């Protein structure tokens, strides 16, 4: 398994994953996103020096996506696993691979809805420290 840098040609695939009902249910932003809005967002993210956007691959199969938004040596992690690849341990592996890409940062942080048990377990398996608010879990790891 490996991460490759996302490209604009990945837009349709990422949007399909993002608009999946389970993905939306576990996201802080639950609305459907239009293709036009998504392409604009992706083009912007791909040009930002503070954004690292990757596609996770298992051989030739695209199995997920992870984004690290960097501010002052802290990377905020956001990831998703392709709907057809869930339940196979890819979330844990995606986070692990992203940590290898973020060795120049001091800290990685991720926010998860309390109802998103699978994502919370992935962060915990990778050694992130958990902090709780009434509705959100925050996971922090020094890398």
Protein Blocks (a to p, Z undefined) as FASTA:
>chain_A
ZZddddfklmmmmmmmmmpmklmmmpmblbdcdfklmmmmmmmmmmpmkbccddddehja
cfbdcddddeehiacddddddfklgonlpmmmmmmmmmmmmmmpmbdcddddfklmmlmm
mmmmnopacdddfkbccddddZZ
